[in-house]
Amino acid sequence: MIISNQVEHLRSLYRELNYFEVIHFGTITLPISLEEKRYDEALICYEYLASAYYETGNYEKFLIVMNEYEKLCLTYGKDENKMFFYYLYSLLQVVVKNFDESINATKKSIKYAHYLKCNELIVINYYNVAAQLVHKEHLEKARIAVSLAEFYENKISNPDLTLARGYIGALYYFATIANNEGFQKVEQDFIGLLKNRNTIYNAKIFFAKAILAFNLGQKERSTLLFEQAYV
């Protein structure tokens, strides 16, 4: 019961995008769940910890957690665990700049998400893969991925805050192709989702806006936006 309550608290922190609190609480809960061989709970801890390290830019810890997470997931993981693992594994491959492997992992996550009818993760994956595809200059495939993300997003009646993870991919996509109209729409939806919360995503929005400004030829504005992202 104690572990279940701790994991539920961790889930609440994660859904509210309180990533630094997730790291603090997750590093306490994970060893206990492993010691008690509560592997279902341990897999959830790994998922939240890995996500939190990635979102806060602590890639060294992200890589360490993902290495441990993979071993447990492949041994004890159910379909839902594997769906989230491959999503996070795709992000790991972005960190090490292996974009082909990242795209393959995203496809695996999407396959599980379709089977489990998890529209939120379908959207997140399609937006993220669009950002990767446009980076590789596969513009038509990236456009199709964005269209699919938007299609499944329309199926979500009450978006979860964690959808923010996909909006970042969408912003990078539109910023890279210098599509100001598309960028503004996603930014508006993003800000509406955050509802004035002061999160790590506020900095990421400024960073994406800086990329957009640079690609629109607004170099001075881009510099100011990069500074705001840093602050």
ABEGO torsion letter per residue (X at the ends): XAAAAAAAAAAAAAAAGBAAAAAAAAAAAAAAAAAAGBAAAAAAAAAAAAAAAAAAGBAAAAAAAAAAAAAAAAAABBAAAAAAAAAAAAAAAAAAGBAAAAAAAAAAAAAAAAAAGBAAAAAAAAAAAAAAAAAAGBAAAAAAAAAAAAAAAAABABBBAAAAAAAAAAAAAAAAAGBAAAAAAAAAAAAAAAGGBBBAAAAAAAAAAAAAAAAAGBAAAAAAAAAAAAX
